[in-house]
């Protein structure tokens, strides 16, 4: 029998077709819809209709019927209050079993009466919640990254405590113990900051729309170090000065610029660690160029960590494997 996976984010959703007894992705559709549509329009009709159309498309073009789909497994923002069916976050630390036991199975005519397993996200446990402002840095939430993390951990043989780094529109750091429990997470607006400053400031003249074409390690590190020494806002102005006086091409400028911004992403991570020596491994997922950016800048710190850069196939299959691992108790 077949399983369909739906991973829905803020701006995009992906639908994948796979088999119960195989992790091979048979077919995949990417849709330019997400919970952003719900936030703008005030209802989830666009999201719901778009997902239904995508579901029908992937079924029809693979000569299947809805009766040949055993389950749909849904993760990400689709389980938020802006998605299709809200499932409350569970509190960390959380194991695979915790995510499974708090998942919800739902049927509706709109989704062809195929049972949908909605996987919850996770929020940090915070002691003494009376003064939220004082404790605000201890709070964090995620939806979807827990599935990616479990999927990557299933593929990569790591032992001990570690950190999963998942860069994207938001950078997500997920802290994992030696039993593979997800302890807590830490989020930044790193990716969105890269895009917004590039689009909406004077630096637009110096930077191409796609930012980094190829990694220039030296310029990445110089930007990172500039932010450390002079601050982020001065480091950003360096980009304009380099454009005017150094005659560098836009890719070199983009690497310097990215190093400046990601400096504060990594600073947030380092400030959150009580003891850096407790970390045995770091896995970096996500897609390029940010995956390579983090890999090079984490290595630049020269910490005694086993730094692993997941390959593209491992990243692509992380949602498949993570979703099916969590939902395995439902799938017979």
ZADREN-754110 format. One line per 3 residues: number of its first residue (from 1); their letters; for each residue y, x, z of N, C-alpha, C. Coordinates in steps of 0.05 Angstrom, whole numbers, plus 5000, padded with zeros to 4 digits. Atoms other than C-alpha are relative to their C-alpha. Last residue first. Layout:
N
NUM) A) Y X Z Y X Z Y X Z; ...
END
This chain:
332
332) XXX) 5029 4997 4997 4964 5001 5203 4987 5009 4973; 5012 5000 5026 5039 5012 5204 4970 5006 5003; 4998 5026 5012 5073 4992 5268 4984 4997 4975
329) XXX) 5014 5018 4983 5052 5053 5309 5000 4971 4990; 5029 4998 5005 5072 5098 5251 4984 4980 5018; 5010 5027 5006 5145 5074 5252 4969 4999 4999
326) XXX) 4991 5019 4980 5172 5137 5286 4986 4973 4997; 5011 4991 4974 5131 5184 5243 5007 4981 5022; 5028 5008 4999 5146 5143 5180 4987 5009 5026
323) XXX) 5002 5029 4999 5221 5147 5191 4971 4992 5004; 4990 5009 4974 5220 5222 5207 4996 4970 5003; 5020 4992 4980 5175 5239 5147 5009 4990 5028
320) XXX) 5026 5012 5005 5217 5200 5097 4981 5005 5023; 4997 5028 4994 5284 5220 5127 4973 4985 4996; 4997 5004 4972 5264 5293 5128 5002 4971 5008
317) XXX) 5023 5014 4989 5237 5292 5057 5003 4995 5030; 5004 5025 5014 5303 5309 5023 4977 4984 5013; 4978 5018 4993 5320 5362 5076 4995 4972 4987
314) XXX) 5003 5008 4972 5252 5395 5069 5021 4981 5009; 5022 5019 4998 5258 5394 4994 4995 4990 5028; 4992 5026 5010 5327 5425 4996 4978 4979 5001
311) XXX) 4996 5000 5029 5306 5483 5040 5005 4971 4991; 5020 5017 5013 5319 5484 5115 5005 5000 4970; 4986 5017 5019 5360 5544 5137 4979 4983 4986
308) XXX) 5017 5009 5023 5328 5574 5199 5017 4981 4983; 4985 5019 5017 5366 5615 5250 4985 4994 4975; 5015 5002 5025 5323 5647 5304 5013 4978 4983
305) XXX) 5013 5026 5007 5376 5659 5356 4984 5004 4975; 5028 4995 5001 5399 5724 5390 4985 4974 4996; 5014 5009 4976 5472 5714 5374 4970 5003 4996
302) XXX) 5018 4979 4991 5507 5755 5320 4987 4992 5027; 4996 4998 4970 5564 5704 5313 4982 5021 5012; 4976 4984 4995 5566 5718 5237 5004 5004 5031
299) XXX) 5010 4972 5000 5495 5689 5233 5023 5019 5007; 5016 4997 4975 5525 5622 5254 4989 5028 5001; 4982 4998 4977 5579 5631 5200 4985 5002 5027
296) XXX) 4987 4975 5000 5529 5646 5144 5019 5004 5025; 5019 4978 4997 5483 5589 5160 5014 5027 5002; 5008 4998 4972 5540 5541 5172 4980 5023 5004
293) XXX) 4977 4992 4984 5570 5555 5103 4992 5004 5029; 4997 4971 5003 5502 5553 5069 5024 5010 5017; 5024 4988 4988 5488 5482 5095 5002 5031 5000
290) XXX) 4996 4998 4971 5560 5463 5078 4976 5012 5015; 4998 4973 4990 5551 5482 5004 5002 5002 5031; 4981 4979 5007 5500 5454 5002 5025 4988 4988
287) XXX) 5000 4991 5028 5464 5396 5034 5020 5022 4996; 4978 5008 5017 5445 5378 5105 4997 5011 4972; 5008 5019 5021 5398 5418 5149 5025 4993 4983
284) XXX) 4977 5011 5014 5409 5479 5193 4990 4983 4976; 5007 5009 5027 5355 5494 5244 5025 4988 4988; 4980 5018 5012 5374 5536 5305 4990 4993 4972
281) XXX) 4999 5004 5029 5321 5569 5348 5024 4982 4993; 5020 4983 5015 5308 5598 5417 5004 4998 4970; 5006 5010 5027 5370 5573 5454 4981 5019 4986
278) XXX) 5021 5021 4999 5370 5585 5529 4991 4991 4973; 5026 4986 5000 5408 5651 5518 4977 4980 5003; 5008 4996 5028 5471 5611 5499 4972 5013 4998
275) XXX) 5012 4973 5002 5477 5586 5570 4989 5004 4972; 4998 4986 4974 5520 5527 5588 4990 5028 4999; 5024 4986 4990 5528 5507 5515 5005 5013 5026
272) XXX) 5018 5020 4988 5581 5455 5499 4976 5013 5012; 4989 5009 4974 5636 5507 5488 4981 4981 5014; 5003 4978 4981 5592 5540 5434 5011 4992 5028
269) XXX) 5028 4996 4994 5585 5475 5395 4997 5021 5023; 5008 5024 4984 5659 5457 5398 4971 5004 5009; 4988 4997 4973 5676 5528 5375 4991 4977 5018
266) XXX) 5018 4982 4985 5628 5519 5317 5010 5005 5028; 5026 5013 4997 5666 5458 5291 4981 5017 5017; 4998 5019 4977 5731 5494 5306 4976 4983 5004
263) XXX) 4997 4985 4975 5712 5553 5262 5001 4981 5024; 5026 5001 4986 5689 5503 5209 5000 5017 5025; 5007 5026 4990 5761 5490 5189 4974 5000 5017
260) XXX) 4980 5008 4980 5782 5563 5182 4992 4973 5013; 5005 4984 4976 5718 5583 5146 5019 4993 5023; 5023 5012 4986 5727 5526 5098 4994 5015 5025
257) XXX) 4992 5026 4989 5797 5550 5079 4978 4987 5016; 4983 4993 4977 5773 5622 5068 5008 4974 5015; 5017 4989 4980 5717 5596 5024 5016 5008 5025
254) XXX) 5015 5022 4988 5764 5550 4986 4981 5011 5022; 4983 5014 4982 5812 5608 4974 4985 4978 5014; 4995 4982 4977 5757 5650 4944 5017 4986 5021
251) XXX) 5025 5000 4985 5736 5591 4900 5003 5019 5025; 5002 5023 4982 5808 5578 4879 4975 5001 5017; 5006 5025 5014 5818 5648 4849 4994 4978 5021
248) XXX) 5028 5006 4998 5856 5701 4888 4993 4974 4985; 5011 5005 5026 5924 5726 4866 4969 4997 5001; 5024 4984 5003 5940 5754 4935 4987 4996 4973
245) XXX) 4997 4971 5000 6013 5733 4943 4975 5017 4993; 4974 4991 5011 6021 5659 4928 5000 5031 4996; 4997 5010 5028 5949 5635 4936 5025 5012 4987
242) XXX) 5019 4985 5017 5940 5679 4997 5002 4992 4971; 4989 4973 5003 6003 5649 5028 4982 5018 4982; 4977 5002 5018 5979 5578 5015 5011 5028 4995
239) XXX) 5011 5007 5026 5911 5593 5046 5023 4999 4979; 5008 4976 5013 5944 5629 5105 4991 4994 4971; 4977 4991 5016 5976 5562 5121 4995 5027 4986
236) XXX) 4998 5016 5024 5907 5538 5141 5024 5008 4983; 5021 4992 5019 5898 5596 5188 5001 4984 4975; 4989 4976 5013 5965 5578 5221 4980 5011 4979
233) XXX) 4978 5008 5018 5939 5508 5233 5013 5024 4986; 5009 5014 5024 5871 5532 5258 5024 4994 4981; 5001 5030 4998 5894 5583 5308 4995 4987 4973
230) XXX) 4973 5011 5003 5916 5656 5301 5001 4970 5004; 4978 4983 4991 5857 5697 5325 5027 4986 5000; 5006 4990 4973 5798 5649 5322 5024 5015 5011
227) XXX) 4997 5023 4982 5826 5613 5261 4996 5008 5029; 4972 5007 4999 5834 5680 5226 5006 4977 5018; 4987 4982 4981 5763 5700 5245 5030 4995 5002
224) XXX) 5010 5006 4973 5734 5638 5211 5015 5018 5020; 4988 5025 4992 5777 5649 5149 4993 4992 5028; 4972 4994 4995 5756 5722 5145 5015 4975 5008
221) XXX) 4997 4987 4974 5683 5702 5154 5029 5006 5007; 5007 5019 4979 5685 5653 5097 5005 5011 5027; 4977 5017 4997 5722 5704 5054 4995 4978 5021
218) XXX) 4978 4985 4987 5669 5757 5066 5024 4982 5004; 5004 4996 4971 5611 5709 5053 5024 5013 5014; 4989 4973 4997 5636 5684 4986 5000 5007 5029
215) XXX) 4993 4988 4974 5592 5623 4975 5010 5029 4997; 5021 4982 4990 5594 5592 4906 5010 5012 5026; 5019 4999 5022 5632 5532 4879 4976 5018 5007
212) XXX) 5016 4975 5004 5669 5516 4944 4980 4996 4976; 4999 4978 4981 5723 5462 4940 4982 5023 4992; 5027 4995 4990 5701 5407 4893 4998 5022 5021
209) XXX) 5011 5025 4989 5772 5381 4883 4973 5005 5013; 5011 5019 5019 5800 5451 4872 4987 4976 5014; 5029 5005 4998 5843 5484 4924 4991 4980 4979
206) XXX) 5015 4975 4998 5912 5517 4918 4970 4996 4998; 4993 4983 5023 5953 5458 4895 4982 5025 4998; 5012 5012 5024 5919 5411 4944 5004 5017 4975
203) XXX) 5022 4982 5009 5940 5459 4999 4985 4988 4976; 4990 4981 5020 6007 5421 5003 4977 5019 4990; 4979 4981 4991 5971 5366 5040 5008 5018 4977
200) XXX) 4975 5012 4992 5932 5302 5026 5022 5019 5010; 4989 5021 5017 5870 5320 4986 5029 4993 5007; 5000 4991 5028 5848 5387 5016 5014 4980 4981
197) XXX) 4979 4979 5002 5869 5365 5085 5002 5010 4971; 4974 5012 4997 5829 5301 5078 5022 5020 4997; 4992 5016 5023 5766 5333 5049 5029 4990 5002
194) XXX) 4999 4984 5024 5757 5389 5099 5011 4985 4977; 4976 4984 4998 5775 5342 5156 5003 5018 4976; 4977 5017 5007 5723 5292 5133 5026 5015 5002
191) XXX) 5001 5006 5029 5670 5346 5134 5024 4983 4991; 4997 4977 5017 5688 5372 5203 5002 4994 4970; 4991 5010 5026 5698 5306 5238 5004 5022 4980
188) XXX) 4972 4993 5008 5657 5329 5297 5007 4986 4974; 4990 5006 5027 5595 5304 5333 5028 5010 4996; 4972 4993 5001 5553 5328 5392 5010 4997 4972
185) XXX) 4988 4992 5026 5483 5303 5408 5030 5005 5004; 4973 5010 5003 5438 5296 5468 5010 5008 4973; 4987 5001 4974 5367 5311 5492 5027 4987 4998
182) XXX) 4971 4997 5008 5324 5297 5431 5016 4995 5026; 4983 5023 4993 5253 5309 5457 5029 5006 4992; 4990 5014 5024 5214 5362 5418 5014 4974 5007
179) XXX) 5019 5021 5007 5175 5383 5480 5008 4983 4976; 5025 4988 5009 5212 5449 5484 4978 4980 4994; 5014 4983 4980 5279 5413 5486 4973 5010 4989
176) XXX) 5028 5007 4999 5324 5391 5428 4986 5018 5021; 5012 4981 4982 5400 5389 5424 4971 4991 5006; 5019 5014 4984 5428 5353 5363 4984 5021 5016
173) XXX) 5017 4981 4987 5492 5379 5331 4981 4984 5018; 5016 5009 4977 5522 5331 5281 4984 5024 5011; 5020 4980 4991 5578 5350 5234 4986 4989 5024
170) XXX) 4998 4992 4972 5611 5287 5207 4979 5022 5004; 4974 5011 4994 5623 5279 5132 5007 5004 5030; 4994 5021 5020 5564 5325 5126 5028 4991 5004
167) XXX) 4973 5003 5010 5533 5380 5169 5002 4979 4978; 5000 5017 5024 5467 5370 5205 5029 4996 4991; 4973 5002 5011 5455 5426 5256 4999 4984 4974
164) XXX) 5000 5009 5028 5392 5419 5298 5029 4997 4991; 4978 5017 5010 5395 5460 5361 4996 4994 4971; 4984 4993 5023 5338 5492 5399 5022 4980 4994
161) XXX) 4977 5016 5002 5292 5498 5458 5017 5007 4976; 4978 4995 4982 5223 5528 5452 5023 4980 4996; 5008 5003 4972 5177 5531 5393 5023 5006 5018
158) XXX) 4983 4986 4981 5191 5520 5319 4990 4994 5028; 5015 4992 4976 5141 5503 5264 5018 5016 5018; 4995 4973 4993 5183 5467 5212 4988 5007 5027
155) XXX) 5006 4982 5022 5160 5404 5177 5002 5030 5008; 5028 5004 5009 5154 5356 5236 4992 5021 4979; 5017 4988 4979 5218 5384 5266 4971 4998 4992
152) XXX) 4998 4971 5003 5254 5368 5200 4982 5015 5021; 5012 4993 5026 5231 5296 5201 5000 5030 4995; 5029 5002 4996 5248 5288 5275 4985 5008 4975
149) XXX) 5008 4979 4981 5318 5314 5262 4970 4999 5004; 4999 4974 5014 5328 5271 5200 4989 5022 5018; 5023 5001 5019 5306 5208 5238 4998 5027 4985
146) XXX) 5024 4997 4984 5353 5225 5297 4975 5000 4982; 5005 4971 4996 5409 5237 5246 4975 5004 5017; 5011 4987 5025 5405 5165 5223 4992 5029 5004
143) XXX) 5018 5018 5013 5450 5135 5277 4991 5012 4973; 5009 4994 5028 5487 5180 5325 4981 4977 4991; 5018 5019 5012 5529 5174 5388 4990 5010 4973
140) XXX) 5004 4997 5028 5569 5219 5435 4979 4980 4991; 5009 5024 5015 5599 5220 5504 4994 5008 4971; 5029 5003 4995 5603 5284 5546 4988 4977 4983
137) XXX) 5014 4981 5017 5671 5301 5515 4970 5000 5005; 5003 5009 5028 5699 5236 5543 4984 5020 4983; 5027 4993 5009 5685 5254 5616 4995 4996 4970
134) XXX) 5007 4974 4990 5756 5256 5641 4973 5010 4990; 4982 4980 5013 5776 5199 5596 4992 5028 5009; 5009 4994 5027 5715 5158 5617 5017 5021 4987
131) XXX) 4976 4988 5012 5729 5161 5691 4993 5009 4972; 4976 5013 4990 5679 5113 5721 5025 5010 4987; 4985 5011 5022 5621 5137 5678 5025 4985 5009
128) XXX) 4974 5009 4989 5593 5182 5732 5018 4990 4977; 4999 5005 4971 5536 5216 5694 5029 4992 5007; 4977 4988 4986 5534 5208 5619 5000 4992 5029
125) XXX) 4998 5010 4972 5471 5195 5578 5022 5015 5014; 5003 4982 4978 5485 5210 5505 5000 4985 5027; 4975 4992 4988 5474 5157 5452 4994 5018 5024
122) XXX) 5000 4990 4973 5416 5148 5404 5028 5006 5010; 4988 4975 4996 5403 5108 5341 4999 5009 5029; 4975 4997 4986 5353 5052 5335 5011 5028 4998
119) XXX) 5002 4978 4981 5300 5045 5280 5027 5003 5014; 4973 4988 4995 5298 4977 5245 4998 5020 5022; 5000 4986 4974 5227 4961 5220 5028 5014 5002
116) XXX) 4983 4977 4999 5234 4910 5164 4999 5011 5028; 4993 4992 4973 5177 4861 5150 5017 5026 4999; 5014 4976 4993 5180 4838 5077 5008 5009 5028
113) XXX) 5019 5004 4978 5204 4767 5074 4981 5024 5005; 5026 5007 5011 5237 4780 5007 4978 4996 5020; 5014 4975 5006 5297 4815 5038 4970 4994 4994
110) XXX) 4982 4984 5016 5343 4754 5035 4986 5027 4992; 5004 5007 5028 5284 4712 5059 5017 5017 4982; 4981 5020 5010 5287 4748 5125 4994 4995 4971
107) XXX) 5006 5011 5027 5239 4787 5169 5022 4981 4992; 4985 5024 5007 5253 4832 5229 4993 4992 4972; 5011 5010 5026 5216 4886 5267 5012 4973 4994
104) XXX) 5002 5029 5002 5257 4921 5321 4989 4993 4972; 4995 5011 5027 5252 4993 5343 4995 4970 5000; 4974 5014 5000 5257 5008 5418 5008 4991 4971
101) XXX) 5002 5024 4983 5183 5026 5426 5026 4984 5001; 5019 5019 5010 5186 5073 5366 5000 4974 5016; 4989 5013 5024 5249 5109 5386 4982 4979 4989
98) XXX) 4977 5017 4991 5221 5120 5456 5013 4987 4976; 5010 5024 4988 5154 5144 5428 5022 4981 5009; 5008 5017 5022 5189 5195 5384 4990 4973 5011
95) XXX) 5023 4989 5015 5221 5222 5448 4994 4982 4975; 5017 5020 5012 5290 5208 5477 4978 5014 4983; 5020 4989 5019 5334 5246 5525 4981 4979 4989
92) XXX) 5015 4976 4998 5378 5209 5510 4996 5009 5028; 4987 4977 4987 5399 5137 5514 4981 5025 4999; 5015 4993 4976 5376 5084 5464 5014 5025 5011
89) XXX) 5008 4972 4996 5428 5056 5417 4982 5002 5024; 4985 4983 4981 5426 4981 5410 4991 5029 5000; 5020 4991 4979 5395 4951 5347 5015 5018 5019
86) XXX) 4992 4981 4979 5443 4911 5303 4977 5005 5020; 5012 5010 4975 5413 4879 5240 5006 5021 5022; 5015 5024 5006 5447 4885 5172 4988 4988 5026
83) XXX) 5022 4999 5019 5502 4936 5184 4987 4973 4995; 4989 5004 5027 5571 4933 5216 4978 4999 4979; 4988 5027 5001 5543 4922 5286 5014 4995 4974
80) XXX) 4976 5003 4983 5498 4982 5275 5011 4972 4998; 5007 5012 4975 5426 4983 5249 5024 4997 5019; 5010 5027 5006 5446 4994 5176 4993 4985 5026
77) XXX) 4979 5020 4992 5486 5053 5202 4992 4971 4994; 4972 4994 5005 5424 5097 5199 5018 4977 5008; 4987 4983 4980 5352 5074 5194 5029 5005 4992
74) XXX) 4971 4997 5003 5311 5021 5158 5011 5017 5023; 4991 4986 4976 5235 5022 5147 5030 5006 4996; 4976 4985 5005 5211 4969 5098 5008 5013 5026
71) XXX) 4978 5000 4982 5139 4949 5106 5025 5013 4987; 5010 5006 4973 5075 4932 5069 5023 4998 5020; 4984 4983 4982 5106 4927 4999 4992 4992 5029
68) XXX) 5012 4973 4999 5053 4900 4952 5016 5020 5016; 5024 5001 4984 5072 4828 4969 4986 5028 5001; 4993 4998 4971 5142 4842 4944 4976 5000 5017
65) XXX) 4990 5025 4990 5113 4854 4874 5007 5004 5030; 5011 5009 4974 5106 4921 4839 5009 4971 5005; 5020 5021 5006 5116 4944 4767 4985 4991 5025
62) XXX) 5026 4988 4995 5153 5007 4789 4977 4981 4998; 5004 4978 5019 5217 4985 4755 4975 5016 5006; 5005 5008 5028 5212 4918 4789 4994 5023 4982
59) XXX) 5025 5014 5002 5205 4942 4861 4992 4995 4971; 5020 4980 4996 5261 4994 4855 4972 4988 4999; 5001 4981 5022 5307 4943 4824 4977 5020 5003
56) XXX) 5013 5013 5023 5291 4888 4873 4997 5019 4977; 5028 5004 4993 5307 4934 4932 4985 4987 4977; 5014 4975 5002 5371 4957 4899 4971 4998 5006
53) XXX) 5002 4993 5028 5393 4886 4888 4986 5026 4996; 5020 5018 5012 5377 4868 4960 4996 5006 4970; 5026 4991 4992 5415 4929 4985 4978 4983 4988
50) XXX) 5006 4975 5013 5476 4910 4945 4973 5011 5006; 5006 5006 5028 5474 4838 4968 4993 5025 4985; 5025 5015 5001 5470 4858 5042 4991 4995 4971
47) XXX) 5022 4983 4992 5523 4911 5037 4973 4986 4997; 5002 4980 5021 5571 4867 4998 4976 5019 5006; 5011 5012 5025 5558 4808 5045 4996 5021 4978
44) XXX) 5020 4981 5011 5567 4848 5110 4988 4990 4973; 5027 5012 4999 5632 4815 5133 4981 5019 4985; 5003 5018 4977 5703 4836 5150 4974 4985 5001
41) XXX) 5001 5028 5009 5718 4864 5080 4996 4980 5023; 4977 5007 5016 5741 4934 5101 5001 4969 4995; 4975 4996 4984 5693 4945 5159 5024 4991 4984
38) XXX) 4998 5021 4980 5635 4914 5120 5026 5002 5016; 4994 5025 5013 5648 4958 5060 5003 4977 5020; 4971 4999 5006 5651 5020 5104 5008 4974 4986
35) XXX) 4986 5017 4980 5582 4999 5128 5030 5001 4997; 5007 4993 4973 5553 5027 5064 5015 4982 5019; 4992 5020 4980 5555 5020 4989 4991 5009 5027
32) XXX) 4974 4994 4989 5553 5070 4932 5010 4977 5018; 4981 5022 5004 5478 5061 4922 5027 5008 5013; 4977 4996 4983 5427 5117 4912 5021 4979 4993
29) XXX) 4975 5011 5010 5359 5097 4885 5023 5006 5020; 4977 5000 4982 5294 5134 4894 5024 4989 4986; 4975 5008 5014 5224 5132 4865 5022 4999 5021
26) XXX) 5008 5010 5026 5155 5159 4882 5025 4993 4983; 4980 5020 5009 5177 5201 4941 4994 4992 4971; 4987 4996 5026 5113 5235 4965 5020 4978 4994
23) XXX) 4971 4998 4997 5101 5226 5039 5014 5005 4974; 4988 4976 5014 5031 5200 5029 5030 5000 5005; 5015 4976 4993 4985 5152 5066 5010 5025 4987
20) XXX) 5007 4999 4971 5031 5091 5069 4988 5027 5007; 5026 5012 4993 5060 5105 5000 4995 5002 5030; 5021 4981 4993 5133 5119 4982 4974 4984 5006
17) XXX) 5027 5012 5001 5193 5084 4951 4980 5022 5006; 5022 4983 5010 5263 5107 4971 4973 4985 5002; 5025 5014 4998 5328 5069 4979 4978 5017 4987
14) XXX) 5021 4990 5017 5392 5108 4993 4974 4984 5005; 5027 5008 4991 5457 5081 5020 4979 5011 4980; 5022 5001 5019 5528 5108 5013 4974 4991 5014
11) XXX) 4991 5005 5027 5596 5101 5047 4977 4997 4979; 4974 5011 5000 5583 5097 5122 5009 4992 4972; 4979 4986 4985 5509 5108 5120 5026 4985 4998
8) XXX) 4974 5010 5007 5446 5069 5100 5021 5014 5018; 4982 4983 4983 5377 5099 5097 5028 4993 4992; 4971 5004 5005 5328 5047 5070 5015 5017 5020
5) XXX) 4982 4990 4980 5255 5067 5064 5028 4995 4992; 4973 4994 5010 5205 5027 5023 5017 5008 5024; 4979 5003 4980 5131 5029 5039 5026 5007 4987
2) XX) 4975 4986 5003 5073 5018 4992 5019 4995 5023; 4976 5017 5000 5000 5000 5000 5025 5017 5000
END
